Amino acid sequence: MFKIFCIYVLLAVLTFILIVAVDLLAGIPLHASLHSFYDVFSTTSPGVAIVMVFYVVLPLLIRIVKTLRRGSNHS
């Protein structure tokens, strides 16, 4: 489970770096690029925020359920 979580975090970090790198290549200052993330999340509606959290937590939930099922099959 730890490997999958690390891969998930690594992909998130790489996506963040890619977005910032493209902004920097376009000539946008670093502080403006980072501020755009704040602007996106500050204007997010509660419904969209719930969906975002759901998709962030979903891989962890799937892994936990698989682990619990595997543990109950051994009993």
C-alpha positions as CSV (number, residue, x, y, z in Angstrom):
1,M,0.0,0.0,0.0
2,F,2.9,2.3,0.8
3,K,4.3,1.9,-2.8
4,I,1.0,2.8,-4.4
5,F,0.6,5.8,-2.1
6,C,4.2,7.0,-3.0
7,I,3.5,6.6,-6.7
8,Y,0.2,8.6,-6.3
9,V,2.0,11.4,-4.5
10,L,4.9,11.3,-7.0
11,L,2.4,11.8,-9.9
12,A,0.7,14.7,-8.1
13,V,4.1,16.4,-7.5
14,L,5.2,15.8,-11.2
15,T,1.9,17.3,-12.4
16,F,2.4,20.3,-10.2
17,I,6.0,20.8,-11.5
18,L,4.8,20.4,-15.1
19,I,2.1,23.0,-14.7
20,V,4.6,25.5,-13.1
21,A,7.2,24.8,-15.7
22,V,4.8,25.5,-18.6
23,D,3.8,28.7,-16.9
24,L,7.5,29.7,-16.5
25,L,8.2,28.9,-20.1
26,A,5.3,31.1,-21.1
27,G,6.9,34.0,-19.2
28,I,4.6,34.0,-16.2
29,P,6.5,34.8,-13.0
30,L,6.8,32.1,-10.4
31,H,4.7,33.9,-7.8
32,A,1.9,34.4,-10.3
33,S,2.0,30.8,-11.3
34,L,1.7,29.6,-7.7
35,H,-1.0,32.2,-7.0
36,S,-3.1,30.7,-9.9
37,F,-3.4,27.5,-7.8
38,Y,-4.8,29.5,-4.9
39,D,-7.2,31.3,-7.2
40,V,-8.5,28.0,-8.7
41,F,-9.1,26.4,-5.3
42,S,-10.6,29.6,-3.7
43,T,-13.3,29.8,-6.4
44,T,-14.2,26.1,-6.2
45,S,-17.8,25.4,-5.2
46,P,-18.5,23.0,-2.3
47,G,-19.9,20.3,-4.7
48,V,-16.8,20.4,-6.9
49,A,-14.6,20.4,-3.8
50,I,-16.4,17.2,-2.5
51,V,-15.8,15.5,-5.9
52,M,-12.1,16.5,-5.8
53,V,-11.6,15.1,-2.4
54,F,-13.4,12.0,-3.4
55,Y,-11.1,11.4,-6.3
56,V,-8.0,12.1,-4.1
57,V,-9.2,9.6,-1.5
58,L,-10.6,7.0,-3.8
59,P,-7.3,5.1,-4.5
60,L,-6.6,4.9,-0.8
61,L,-10.1,3.6,-0.1
62,I,-9.8,1.0,-2.8
63,R,-6.5,-0.2,-1.4
64,I,-7.9,-0.4,2.2
65,V,-10.9,-2.4,1.1
66,K,-8.7,-4.8,-0.9
67,T,-6.5,-5.2,2.2
68,L,-9.4,-5.8,4.5
69,R,-11.0,-8.4,2.1
70,R,-7.7,-10.2,1.8
71,G,-7.4,-10.3,5.6
72,S,-10.9,-11.7,6.0
73,N,-10.3,-14.4,3.5
74,H,-7.3,-15.8,5.5
75,S,-9.5,-16.2,8.6
